Structure formats: structure tokens, C-alpha cells
Amino acid sequence: MGPSERKILAQVAKQKGVQRVPDKIKNAPELSPGNEFWWGAFMDLTSERQVGMAEGPIPWSAINLWGNALSFELSEGDRCDLHHVLGRMDKAYLEFRASKAT
């Protein structure tokens, strides 16, 4: 949970039942420890996708450039994982968005 969500929860708690916790916060998934890296990368890169008639995938070049910015932290295996994991996350995201559009 980020600072915005914590602020909303604090406001709801102060008002004692006047407002309720928004469903998006109440039902938000919890990330397993260590998965914050993948979520952060995905959120950084999601703005790189092409948008036309529909959202496109995050370009490989954008993922690669993002990985280059962290080159001091990423091994070659980590770079492969970055492309693999973000590709899977992006595919799931695009499938979810497509299901909402129909």
C-alpha cells in the first residue's frame, strides 16, 4: 500500500463510519516480499506502451532501456528475468483490459 492509500485509510478512520474504505483499496492484492521490484518496473514502463485504437504491449526496447539504467544492479540473468517477467505481466494486463472492453 502506498502513501495515497494510507492517507485515504487515515481519513476514513477519522470519520468513523461516515465514509467507507473504497473497494479498490479494500480488495487490493498483497504483493509477496520481493515482488515490489517487478511491480515498480511494470508501473514505470506501462507509460511506454503505444496507444492507438487499443493499448499495445510495452516495447522490448523500453524494457531494455529501463534495465540499462539499472545495469549496475542487474546481472545478465536478471536482465533475462526482467524481459520474461514483465512480458508475462504485460500480457496478463492486456488480456484483462481486453476482457473489460468487451
NUVEXLUM-795012 format. One record per residue (C-alpha): x, y, z; residue number from 1. Coordinates in steps of 0.1 Angstrom, whole numbers, plus 2048, in hexadecimal, padded with zeros to 3 digits. Layout:
<sites>
SITE   east   north    up   num
SITE      X       Y     Z   NUM
...
</sites>
This chain:
<sites>
SITE   east   north    up   num
SITE    800     800   800     1
SITE    80D     822   7F6     2
SITE    80C     844   807     3
SITE    7EC     84E   7F6     4
SITE    7D9     82F   801     5
SITE    7E6     833   825     6
SITE    7DA     857   824     7
SITE    7B7     84C   819     8
SITE    7B6     831   834     9
SITE    7BF     84B   84E    10
SITE    7A3     862   842    11
SITE    78A     846   843    12
SITE    795     83D   866    13
SITE    791     861   873    14
SITE    76E     863   866    15
SITE    763     843   877    16
SITE    74A     834   860    17
SITE    740     853   84C    18
SITE    755     847   82F    19
SITE    75E     823   826    20
SITE    77F     816   819    21
SITE    77E     816   7F3    22
SITE    77B     7F3   7E4    23
SITE    79C     7F8   7D0    24
SITE    7AE     7FC   7F0    25
SITE    79B     7E3   805    26
SITE    79F     7C8   7EA    27
SITE    7C2     7D1   7DE    28
SITE    7D9     7B3   7DA    29
SITE    7F6     7B0   7F1    30
SITE    819     7AB   7E2    31
SITE    82F     791   7EF    32
SITE    850     79E   7FD    33
SITE    868     7A5   7E1    34
SITE    84D     7AB   7C6    35
SITE    84E     7D0   7CB    36
SITE    86B     7D2   7B2    37
SITE    856     7C2   797    38
SITE    837     7D7   79E    39
SITE    84C     7F7   79F    40
SITE    85D     7EE   77D    41
SITE    83B     7E7   76E    42
SITE    82C     807   77B    43
SITE    84A     81B   76E    44
SITE    848     80A   74C    45
SITE    822     809   746    46
SITE    823     82E   73A    47
SITE    83A     823   71E    48
SITE    820     80E   70C    49
SITE    812     81A   6EC    50
SITE    7EE     825   6ED    51
SITE    7D9     827   6CD    52
SITE    7B9     815   6C7    53
SITE    7C3     7FF   6E4    54
SITE    7DF     7FC   6FD    55
SITE    7FE     7EB   6F0    56
SITE    819     7D8   702    57
SITE    836     7E8   714    58
SITE    851     7E9   6FA    59
SITE    86F     7D3   6FF    60
SITE    886     7F1   6F9    61
SITE    875     803   717    62
SITE    87B     7E5   72E    63
SITE    89F     7E3   722    64
SITE    8A5     808   727    65
SITE    896     806   74A    66
SITE    8AD     7E8   752    67
SITE    8CB     7FC   744    68
SITE    8C3     817   75D    69
SITE    8C7     7FD   779    70
SITE    8E5     7EC   768    71
SITE    8FA     7EE   788    72
SITE    8E0     7DA   79A    73
SITE    8D5     7C1   780    74
SITE    8E8     7A2   775    75
SITE    8E3     793   753    76
SITE    8CB     77A   762    77
SITE    8B8     796   773    78
SITE    8B4     7A7   751    79
SITE    8A5     787   742    80
SITE    88E     785   760    81
SITE    884     7A9   75C    82
SITE    879     7A3   738    83
SITE    868     783   740    84
SITE    855     78E   75F    85
SITE    84B     7B0   751    86
SITE    840     79F   731    87
SITE    829     787   745    88
SITE    81C     7A4   75A    89
SITE    815     7B9   73C    90
SITE    804     79C   72A    91
SITE    7ED     797   748    92
SITE    7E6     7BC   74A    93
SITE    7DD     7BE   725    94
SITE    7C6     7A0   728    95
SITE    7B5     7AF   746    96
SITE    7B0     7D0   734    97
SITE    7A2     7BE   715    98
SITE    78A     7AB   72B    99
SITE    77D     7CB   73A   100
SITE    779     7DB   717   101
SITE    760     7C0   70B   102
</sites>
